[in-house]
């Protein structure tokens, strides 16, 4: 192939190769335009600088039934390919209604090895051999049958008039030749010498015409940016495993659990927000969107109408699924127990119950158990005994609305152990244990800790191993039995000790009695005596006690001049 843009034709024998080569002067997109019989099967191998083989090639394309195959192609150069199909007869081309532009799948696996430059391949035609050979090419295949295929009838385009078709051959001549299609491949090739092998995978010779041209204006961007499932290189999407198509949007393998869960143990374990066997239903939706027309979807669950059940309200159910408690629901029908009837087993079978015990009109006779089922608050074999509503536990029985406890138990529900009767005087019974009040001891709280129990006017405290009373306000004494004068201005002897208000020393601390003469403090006589010179041994008794009436001594309301020794002694003279 000496130059581009020139048609080269050859008839490739069955199951043989047509080999050619050309030189590419600069990296560019190269278009390979094939004209082949409709329905033919070919494989196109290409490799730079050396002949291609099945396992070693830079690109490979498969043409099946006259169309570019999308499922088994591979290109090591990661380039794009497009196919456009045209139907024509003879030298005239008619556009088919299936003109398409398709991508090239980069993950194909070759299955035939072209024996490039193999001396044993004696029937291989090169382009130059086809052009210069005087051999008679094999006869063309028979014309296609008269049938409709995608707008082409009997080898003519849809709607074409056989009498006016612009063909160098007659209609009859055109009918005698096979319908041919154009297949266009696009590859991005580097600079160098390129070897091309076309393999005829049919059982009869096929005529092929090839025109190699340099493509212009080819976009290097990829559609939809390969949908996130591949990488873009020179306008071609290189899809990752599991995806195909010109934009890698088609999944070739099933996606487990819809990418919303993990598969394990034979089923999908959905992540949050998804449900269903394949994790393909949002949690807020019902798996059967309309609940089979027999309910409504609420928060992802079907609320079925009466008479229907199931996740999608698809199963027949009874109007009352429990059959009133007197039967079993099977496939939407209640099967009643003996003695009951009706659609929901809610009606008594009067004919049966006429001969049964009446259960004292406080219950219903159960045919299955053969006993009376008593109403609330009734018991006994014939439901004639009133039942107490109290739960007296295992240590008592209910009688007339109250629990009667067995010996050794007490409490409203017979759940408390009793205490000795002596406990209640100075303690409280707590489930068999006497808890003593403060100041009392012993198992039954009968041992006092303080005198007279502090007369209930104080608190018995244990300090340094001894009990003592801490009296409350207004009380004093060892046992808090002395009442104190607390009202110091009511002119009453409140504590009955013969002294009233400020005359009672207990009121001297009140504000109203601070300056009262009875509340003025005096010096200690011992301290006054010790500060004086000791009296003479011959001193009289008067001289010895005279310090008691001296000024600024132990008293402040008597005057010294009011007393003389004669007056003092006269007070002791008998009359």
C-alpha positions as CSV (number, residue, x, y, z in Angstrom):
1,X,0.0,0.0,0.0
2,X,2.0,2.9,-1.3
3,X,-0.4,5.8,-0.5
4,X,-3.4,6.5,1.6
5,X,-6.8,7.3,0.2
6,X,-6.6,4.8,-2.6
7,X,-9.0,1.8,-2.7
8,X,-7.4,-1.6,-2.5
9,X,-9.4,-4.7,-3.3
10,X,-8.9,-8.4,-2.9
11,X,-10.8,-11.7,-2.7
12,X,-9.8,-13.5,0.5
13,X,-10.1,-17.3,0.4
14,X,-12.1,-19.0,3.1
15,X,-10.3,-19.2,6.4
16,X,-7.3,-17.3,5.0
17,X,-5.6,-13.9,5.6
18,X,-5.1,-10.8,3.4
19,X,-1.9,-9.0,4.6
20,X,-0.9,-5.5,3.9
21,X,1.3,-2.7,5.3
22,X,1.6,1.1,5.2
23,X,3.8,3.8,6.7
24,X,2.4,6.4,9.0
25,X,4.5,9.6,9.0
26,X,3.1,11.2,12.2
27,X,0.8,10.2,15.1
28,X,-2.8,10.6,13.9
29,X,-6.2,9.0,13.8
30,X,-6.4,6.6,10.9
31,X,-9.7,5.5,9.4
32,X,-10.0,2.0,7.8
33,X,-13.0,1.9,5.5
34,X,-14.0,-1.6,4.6
35,X,-16.5,-2.6,1.9
36,X,-17.5,-6.2,2.6
37,X,-20.4,-8.5,1.7
38,X,-23.4,-8.3,4.1
39,X,-23.3,-11.1,6.6
40,X,-19.5,-11.7,6.3
41,X,-17.3,-12.3,9.3
42,X,-13.8,-10.9,9.5
43,X,-11.1,-10.2,12.0
44,X,-8.7,-7.2,11.6
45,X,-5.3,-7.3,13.3
46,X,-2.8,-4.5,13.4
47,X,0.7,-4.1,14.8
48,X,3.5,-1.6,14.4
49,X,6.9,-2.5,12.9
50,X,6.2,-6.3,12.9
51,X,3.5,-8.6,11.7
52,X,0.6,-9.2,14.1
53,X,-0.4,-12.5,15.6
54,X,-3.3,-13.6,17.8
55,X,-1.5,-13.1,21.0
56,X,0.7,-10.2,19.9
57,X,-1.0,-7.2,18.3
58,X,-1.6,-3.6,19.0
59,X,-5.2,-3.7,18.1
60,X,-7.8,-6.2,16.9
61,X,-11.4,-5.7,15.7
62,X,-14.0,-8.3,14.8
63,X,-16.7,-7.8,12.2
64,X,-19.6,-10.3,12.5
65,X,-22.4,-10.5,10.1
66,X,-21.3,-7.3,8.4
67,X,-21.3,-5.3,11.6
68,X,-18.6,-4.3,14.1
69,X,-18.7,-6.7,17.1
70,X,-18.9,-5.0,20.5
71,X,-18.3,-8.0,22.7
72,X,-14.9,-9.4,21.7
73,X,-12.5,-6.6,20.6
74,X,-9.3,-5.3,22.1
75,X,-7.0,-2.4,21.3
76,X,-3.7,-1.9,23.1
77,X,-3.5,1.7,22.0
78,X,-6.7,2.6,23.9
79,X,-8.3,4.4,20.9
80,X,-11.8,4.9,19.5
81,X,-13.5,3.1,16.7
82,X,-16.7,4.0,14.9
83,X,-18.8,2.0,12.5
84,X,-21.3,3.2,9.9
85,X,-23.2,0.7,7.8
86,X,-24.4,1.3,4.2
87,X,-26.2,-1.0,1.9
88,X,-25.5,-0.9,-1.8
89,X,-25.4,-3.0,-5.0
90,X,-22.7,-3.0,-7.5
91,X,-20.9,0.4,-7.6
92,X,-23.9,2.4,-6.2
93,X,-24.3,2.9,-2.4
94,X,-27.6,3.4,-0.7
95,X,-27.8,4.5,3.0
96,X,-29.3,1.9,5.2
97,X,-31.7,2.8,8.0
98,X,-29.2,1.5,10.6
99,X,-26.4,4.1,10.1
100,X,-24.7,4.1,13.5
101,X,-21.5,5.3,15.2
102,X,-20.3,2.8,17.7
103,X,-17.4,2.4,20.0
104,X,-14.7,-0.2,20.3
105,X,-14.6,-2.5,23.2
106,X,-11.0,-2.7,24.5
107,X,-11.2,-6.0,26.3
108,X,-11.7,-8.5,23.5
109,X,-9.7,-11.8,23.2
110,X,-8.4,-12.9,19.8
111,X,-9.0,-16.4,18.8
112,X,-7.2,-16.8,15.3
113,X,-3.6,-16.2,14.6
114,X,-2.9,-14.5,11.2
115,X,0.2,-16.2,9.7
116,X,1.8,-13.0,8.6
117,X,4.6,-13.5,6.0
118,X,4.1,-17.3,6.4
119,X,5.4,-19.1,3.3
120,X,2.9,-21.9,3.9
121,X,0.0,-19.5,3.4
122,X,0.0,-19.9,-0.4
123,X,-3.5,-18.5,-0.9
124,X,-2.9,-15.2,0.9
125,X,-3.5,-12.1,-1.3
126,X,-1.8,-8.8,-0.6
127,X,-3.2,-5.5,-2.0
128,X,-0.5,-5.3,-4.6
129,X,-1.1,-9.0,-5.6
130,X,-4.8,-8.3,-5.9
131,X,-4.2,-5.3,-8.1
132,X,-1.5,-6.9,-10.3
133,X,-2.6,-10.5,-10.4
134,X,-4.1,-11.9,-13.6
135,X,-5.8,-14.7,-11.8
136,X,-9.5,-14.9,-12.0
137,X,-11.1,-14.1,-8.6
138,X,-13.6,-16.6,-7.4
139,X,-17.2,-16.0,-8.4
140,X,-19.3,-13.8,-6.2
141,X,-21.7,-15.4,-3.8
142,X,-25.3,-15.8,-4.8
143,X,-27.6,-12.8,-4.3
144,X,-29.5,-12.5,-1.0
145,X,-33.0,-13.8,-0.9
146,X,-36.0,-11.5,-1.5
147,X,-36.8,-10.4,2.0
148,X,-37.3,-7.3,4.0
149,X,-34.4,-6.3,6.3
150,X,-34.3,-2.9,8.0
151,X,-35.6,-0.9,5.1
152,X,-33.9,-2.9,2.3
153,X,-36.1,-5.0,0.1
154,X,-34.6,-7.4,-2.5
155,X,-31.3,-5.5,-2.4
156,X,-32.8,-2.0,-2.9
157,X,-33.2,0.8,-0.4
158,X,-36.6,1.2,1.2
159,X,-38.9,3.1,-1.1
160,X,-36.5,2.9,-4.1
161,X,-37.9,2.3,-7.5
162,X,-36.1,-0.5,-9.3
163,X,-36.7,1.0,-12.7
164,X,-35.1,4.3,-11.7
165,X,-32.2,3.2,-9.5
166,X,-29.0,4.9,-10.6
167,X,-26.9,1.8,-11.1
168,X,-24.5,0.8,-13.9
169,X,-26.1,-2.6,-13.8
170,X,-29.6,-3.5,-14.6
171,X,-32.0,-4.4,-11.8
172,X,-31.6,-8.0,-12.7
173,X,-27.9,-7.5,-12.7
174,X,-28.1,-5.9,-9.3
175,X,-30.2,-8.6,-7.9
176,X,-27.5,-11.1,-9.0
177,X,-24.8,-9.5,-6.9
178,X,-24.5,-9.7,-3.1
179,X,-25.5,-6.8,-1.0
180,X,-22.5,-5.0,0.5
181,X,-21.9,-2.8,3.5
182,X,-19.3,-0.3,4.6
183,X,-17.6,-0.7,8.0
184,X,-15.4,2.1,9.3
185,X,-12.8,1.5,11.9
186,X,-10.9,4.4,13.6
187,X,-7.6,3.9,15.4
188,X,-5.0,6.3,16.8
189,X,-1.6,5.1,15.4
190,X,1.9,6.3,16.2
191,X,4.6,7.0,13.7
192,X,6.0,3.9,12.1
193,X,5.5,1.0,9.7
194,X,2.1,-0.7,10.3
195,X,1.2,-4.2,9.4
196,X,-2.5,-5.1,8.8
197,X,-4.0,-8.6,8.5
198,X,-7.6,-9.3,7.6
199,X,-8.9,-12.8,8.3
200,X,-11.9,-14.2,6.4
201,X,-13.8,-16.3,9.0
202,X,-16.3,-17.7,6.4
203,X,-16.4,-21.0,4.6
204,X,-16.4,-19.3,1.2
205,X,-14.2,-16.6,-0.4
206,X,-15.2,-13.0,0.3
207,X,-14.4,-9.8,-1.7
208,X,-13.0,-6.9,0.4
209,X,-12.2,-3.3,-0.5
210,X,-10.1,-1.2,1.9
211,X,-9.5,2.5,1.8
212,X,-7.1,3.9,4.5
213,X,-7.3,7.6,5.2
214,X,-6.2,10.0,7.9
215,X,-9.2,11.2,9.9
216,X,-9.6,14.8,10.8
217,X,-11.6,16.6,13.5
218,X,-11.8,13.6,15.8
219,X,-12.7,14.6,19.3
220,X,-10.4,13.4,22.2
221,X,-13.0,13.9,24.9
222,X,-15.1,11.0,26.1
223,X,-18.8,10.9,26.4
224,X,-20.2,11.4,30.0
225,X,-16.6,11.2,31.2
226,X,-16.9,7.4,31.0
227,X,-19.7,7.5,33.6
228,X,-17.1,7.1,36.4
229,X,-16.4,3.5,35.3
230,X,-13.4,4.0,33.2
231,X,-10.5,6.2,32.0
232,X,-10.5,8.5,29.0
233,X,-7.6,8.4,26.5
234,X,-7.8,10.2,23.1
235,X,-11.6,10.1,23.0
236,X,-11.9,6.5,24.0
237,X,-13.2,5.1,27.3
238,X,-11.2,2.3,28.7
239,X,-13.8,0.7,30.9
240,X,-13.0,-1.2,34.1
241,X,-14.0,-4.8,34.5
242,X,-17.8,-5.2,34.6
243,X,-18.7,-2.3,32.4
244,X,-18.8,-1.6,28.7
245,X,-20.3,0.8,26.1
246,X,-19.0,4.0,24.6
247,X,-19.4,5.7,28.0
248,X,-18.9,2.6,30.2
249,X,-22.5,2.9,31.4
250,X,-23.5,-0.7,30.6
251,X,-23.0,-3.3,33.3
252,X,-21.9,-6.6,31.9
253,X,-22.1,-8.5,35.2
254,X,-24.9,-8.4,37.8
255,X,-24.2,-6.0,40.6
256,X,-24.7,-7.8,43.9
257,X,-27.1,-6.3,46.4
258,X,-27.5,-3.2,44.0
259,X,-24.4,-1.6,45.6
260,X,-26.4,-1.0,48.7
261,X,-25.3,-3.9,50.8
262,X,-23.0,-6.9,51.3
263,X,-23.6,-10.4,50.2
264,X,-23.1,-13.2,52.7
265,X,-24.6,-16.5,53.7
266,X,-26.7,-16.7,50.6
267,X,-28.5,-13.4,51.0
268,X,-27.9,-9.6,50.9
269,X,-27.3,-7.7,54.1
270,X,-28.5,-4.2,53.3
271,X,-27.0,-1.0,54.5
272,X,-29.0,1.6,56.3
273,X,-31.8,3.1,54.2
274,X,-32.3,0.2,51.9
275,X,-34.2,-3.1,52.0
276,X,-35.4,-5.9,49.7
277,X,-33.8,-9.2,48.6
278,X,-31.4,-7.2,46.3
279,X,-31.2,-4.1,48.6
280,X,-32.9,-2.1,45.7
281,X,-35.9,-0.7,47.6
282,X,-35.5,2.5,49.7
283,X,-36.5,1.9,53.3
284,X,-39.2,4.5,53.2
285,X,-40.9,2.8,50.2
286,X,-42.9,-0.4,50.2
287,X,-41.5,-3.4,48.2
288,X,-44.9,-3.5,46.4
289,X,-45.4,0.2,45.7
290,X,-49.3,0.1,45.5
291,X,-49.6,-2.7,48.1
292,X,-51.3,-4.7,45.3
293,X,-54.2,-2.2,45.3
294,X,-55.4,-3.6,48.7
295,X,-53.8,-1.3,51.2
296,X,-51.7,1.8,51.5
297,X,-47.9,2.3,52.1
298,X,-47.0,3.9,55.4
299,X,-43.4,4.4,56.4
300,X,-42.2,1.5,54.2
301,X,-44.9,-1.0,55.3
302,X,-48.2,-1.9,53.7
303,X,-51.2,-1.5,55.8
304,X,-53.6,-3.9,54.3
305,X,-57.3,-3.7,54.0
306,X,-59.4,-6.2,56.1
307,X,-59.3,-9.6,54.4
308,X,-55.7,-9.2,53.1
309,X,-52.2,-9.7,54.5
310,X,-48.6,-10.1,53.5
311,X,-45.8,-7.7,52.8
312,X,-47.6,-6.5,49.7
313,X,-51.2,-7.3,50.7
314,X,-51.1,-10.2,48.2
315,X,-52.4,-12.9,50.5
316,X,-56.1,-13.6,51.3
317,X,-56.8,-13.2,55.0
318,X,-59.9,-13.5,57.3
319,X,-61.8,-10.4,58.2
320,X,-60.9,-11.3,61.8
321,X,-57.5,-13.0,61.6
322,X,-58.0,-14.5,65.2
323,X,-61.5,-15.8,64.3
324,X,-62.8,-14.3,67.6
325,X,-60.5,-16.7,69.4
326,X,-62.7,-19.6,68.6
327,X,-61.2,-20.9,65.3
328,X,-58.3,-20.9,62.9
329,X,-57.9,-18.8,59.7
330,X,-56.9,-20.9,56.6
331,X,-56.7,-19.1,53.2
332,X,-59.1,-16.4,54.2
333,X,-61.7,-18.6,55.9
334,X,-62.3,-19.2,59.6
335,X,-62.7,-22.8,60.7
336,X,-64.6,-22.7,64.0
337,X,-64.2,-24.8,67.1
338,X,-67.1,-26.9,68.3
339,X,-69.9,-24.8,69.7
340,X,-69.1,-21.7,67.6
341,X,-70.3,-20.6,64.2
342,X,-70.4,-17.6,61.9
343,X,-67.9,-16.1,59.4
344,X,-65.6,-15.0,62.3
345,X,-66.6,-17.8,64.7
346,X,-68.2,-15.2,67.0
347,X,-71.6,-16.8,67.3
348,X,-72.6,-19.5,69.7
349,X,-74.1,-22.7,68.3
350,X,-77.2,-22.6,70.4
351,X,-78.2,-26.2,69.5
352,X,-74.9,-27.5,71.0
353,X,-75.0,-25.3,74.1
354,X,-78.6,-26.2,75.1
355,X,-77.4,-29.5,76.5
356,X,-74.2,-28.1,78.2
357,X,-73.7,-26.9,81.7
358,X,-74.7,-23.3,82.3
359,X,-71.6,-22.4,84.4
360,X,-73.8,-20.4,86.8
361,X,-74.3,-17.7,84.2
362,X,-70.8,-16.5,85.1
363,X,-68.9,-18.3,82.4
364,X,-68.9,-20.3,79.2
365,X,-68.5,-24.0,78.8
366,X,-65.5,-25.0,76.6
367,X,-66.1,-28.1,74.6
368,X,-62.4,-28.7,73.9
369,X,-61.3,-28.7,77.6
370,X,-64.6,-29.9,79.0
371,X,-64.7,-27.2,81.7
372,X,-66.2,-23.9,82.4
373,X,-64.2,-20.8,81.4
374,X,-65.3,-18.3,84.1
375,X,-65.9,-14.6,83.7
376,X,-63.7,-12.1,85.6
377,X,-64.1,-12.1,89.4
378,X,-65.6,-15.6,89.4
379,X,-64.1,-19.0,90.0
380,X,-64.9,-22.6,90.8
381,X,-65.8,-25.6,88.7
382,X,-69.1,-24.0,87.9
383,X,-68.1,-20.4,88.2
384,X,-70.3,-19.9,91.2
385,X,-67.6,-18.6,93.6
386,X,-66.8,-14.9,93.6
387,X,-63.1,-14.2,93.1
388,X,-61.3,-11.6,95.2
389,X,-59.5,-9.1,93.1
390,X,-56.5,-8.9,95.5
391,X,-53.3,-10.8,95.0
392,X,-52.5,-12.1,98.5
393,X,-49.6,-14.1,97.3
394,X,-48.7,-17.6,98.7
395,X,-49.1,-16.6,102.3
396,X,-52.7,-15.5,102.3
397,X,-56.1,-15.8,100.7
398,X,-58.5,-13.1,99.6
399,X,-61.8,-13.0,101.5
400,X,-64.4,-10.4,100.9
401,X,-62.0,-7.9,99.4
402,X,-59.3,-8.3,102.1
403,X,-56.2,-10.6,102.4
404,X,-56.3,-13.0,105.3
405,X,-52.7,-13.9,106.1
406,X,-51.5,-17.3,107.3
407,X,-49.7,-17.4,110.7
408,X,-46.3,-15.8,110.7
409,X,-47.2,-13.3,108.0
410,X,-48.8,-9.8,107.9
411,X,-49.3,-6.8,105.7
412,X,-52.0,-5.8,103.2
413,X,-50.7,-8.5,100.7
414,X,-49.5,-11.0,103.4
415,X,-45.9,-10.4,102.2
416,X,-44.4,-9.0,105.5
417,X,-43.0,-10.9,108.5
418,X,-44.4,-9.7,111.8
419,X,-42.6,-8.3,114.9
420,X,-43.2,-8.6,118.7
421,X,-46.0,-6.4,119.9
422,X,-43.5,-4.6,122.1
423,X,-41.8,-3.1,119.0
424,X,-44.6,-0.7,118.3
425,X,-44.0,1.3,121.5
426,X,-40.5,2.5,120.8
427,X,-39.9,1.3,117.2
428,X,-41.3,0.3,113.8
429,X,-41.6,-3.2,112.3
430,X,-39.8,-3.6,109.0
431,X,-40.5,-7.1,107.6
432,X,-39.8,-8.9,110.9
433,X,-37.1,-6.5,112.2
434,X,-37.8,-3.9,114.9
435,X,-36.2,-0.6,114.0
436,X,-35.9,1.3,117.3
437,X,-36.5,5.0,117.8
438,X,-33.5,7.1,118.8
439,X,-32.6,6.4,122.4
440,X,-34.0,2.9,122.6
441,X,-32.2,-0.4,122.1
442,X,-32.8,-4.1,122.1
443,X,-34.4,-6.6,119.9
444,X,-37.8,-5.2,120.7
445,X,-36.7,-1.6,121.4
446,X,-37.4,-2.0,125.1
447,X,-34.1,-0.9,126.5
448,X,-33.8,2.9,127.1
449,X,-30.5,4.6,126.2
450,X,-31.3,7.9,128.1
451,X,-33.1,8.6,131.4
452,X,-36.8,8.6,130.9
453,X,-36.2,8.7,127.2
454,X,-35.4,12.4,127.6
455,X,-39.1,12.9,128.4
456,X,-39.7,13.3,124.6
457,X,-38.2,16.8,124.9
458,X,-34.8,16.0,123.6
459,X,-32.7,13.6,121.6
460,X,-30.8,10.7,123.1
461,X,-27.2,10.8,121.8
462,X,-24.4,8.3,122.2
463,X,-21.2,10.1,123.1
464,X,-18.0,8.6,124.4
465,X,-19.8,5.3,125.0
466,X,-22.5,6.9,127.1
467,X,-26.0,8.0,126.3
468,X,-27.1,11.6,127.2
469,X,-30.0,13.8,126.5
470,X,-29.6,16.8,124.2
471,X,-32.6,18.9,125.2
472,X,-34.7,20.9,122.9
473,X,-35.4,24.6,123.3
474,X,-37.1,25.6,126.6
475,X,-36.1,22.4,128.4
476,X,-33.2,21.5,130.6
477,X,-32.1,18.8,133.0
478,X,-30.5,15.4,132.7
479,X,-33.6,14.0,131.3
480,X,-34.9,17.2,129.7
481,X,-37.6,17.3,132.4
482,X,-37.0,20.9,133.6
483,X,-39.0,23.5,131.9
484,X,-37.2,26.9,131.4
485,X,-38.7,30.4,131.6
486,X,-38.8,31.5,128.0
487,X,-41.5,34.2,128.2
488,X,-39.7,37.0,130.2
489,X,-42.2,39.8,129.8
490,X,-45.7,38.2,130.4
491,X,-45.7,38.7,134.3
492,X,-46.2,34.9,134.7
493,X,-44.3,32.2,136.3
494,X,-44.2,29.9,133.3
495,X,-42.0,27.2,134.8
496,X,-43.6,27.3,138.2
497,X,-40.3,27.8,140.1
498,X,-41.5,30.8,142.2
499,X,-39.7,33.4,140.1
500,X,-41.3,35.5,137.4
501,X,-39.9,37.1,134.3
502,X,-36.5,38.9,134.9
503,X,-36.4,37.6,138.5
504,X,-35.7,34.2,137.0
505,X,-32.1,33.8,136.1
506,X,-33.2,31.9,133.0
507,X,-34.4,35.3,131.5
508,X,-31.1,37.2,132.2
509,X,-30.0,36.3,128.7
510,X,-33.0,37.9,127.1
511,X,-32.6,41.4,125.8
512,X,-35.4,42.8,128.0
513,X,-33.6,41.6,131.2
514,X,-30.0,42.5,130.5
515,X,-30.1,45.7,132.7
516,X,-32.4,44.3,135.4
517,X,-30.9,44.4,138.9
518,X,-31.5,40.7,139.3
519,X,-29.4,40.0,136.3
520,X,-26.4,42.2,137.1
521,X,-23.4,39.9,137.5
522,X,-21.3,39.9,140.7
523,X,-17.8,39.0,141.5
524,X,-16.8,35.6,142.8
525,X,-16.5,36.0,146.7
526,X,-13.5,33.7,146.7
527,X,-11.6,35.9,144.3
528,X,-12.5,39.1,146.3
529,X,-11.4,37.5,149.5
530,X,-8.1,36.3,148.0
531,X,-7.2,39.9,147.0
532,X,-7.6,41.2,150.6
533,X,-5.2,40.9,153.5
534,X,-6.1,37.9,155.7
535,X,-7.9,39.0,158.9
536,X,-6.2,38.7,162.2
537,X,-6.7,35.6,164.2
538,X,-8.4,37.7,166.9
539,X,-10.8,39.3,164.3
540,X,-14.5,39.0,165.0
541,X,-16.9,37.3,162.7
542,X,-18.2,40.6,161.5
543,X,-14.8,41.7,160.5
544,X,-14.3,38.4,158.7
545,X,-17.4,38.7,156.5
546,X,-17.5,42.5,156.1
547,X,-16.1,42.2,152.6
548,X,-19.4,40.9,151.4
549,X,-21.1,44.3,151.8
550,X,-18.3,46.5,150.8
551,X,-18.5,48.8,147.8
552,X,-17.5,47.2,144.5
553,X,-17.4,43.8,146.1
554,X,-19.8,40.9,145.5
555,X,-22.9,43.0,145.5
556,X,-23.9,46.4,144.0
557,X,-27.2,47.3,145.6
558,X,-26.4,47.6,149.4
559,X,-24.5,50.4,151.1
560,X,-21.8,49.8,153.7
561,X,-23.0,52.6,156.0
562,X,-26.2,50.9,156.4
563,X,-24.5,48.2,158.4
564,X,-22.5,48.4,161.7
565,X,-21.1,45.7,163.9
566,X,-23.7,46.4,166.6
567,X,-26.5,46.2,164.1
568,X,-25.1,43.1,162.7
569,X,-25.0,41.3,166.0
570,X,-28.3,42.7,167.0
571,X,-29.9,40.8,164.1
572,X,-28.7,37.6,165.7
573,X,-29.9,38.5,169.3
574,X,-32.8,36.4,170.3
575,X,-36.0,38.3,171.1
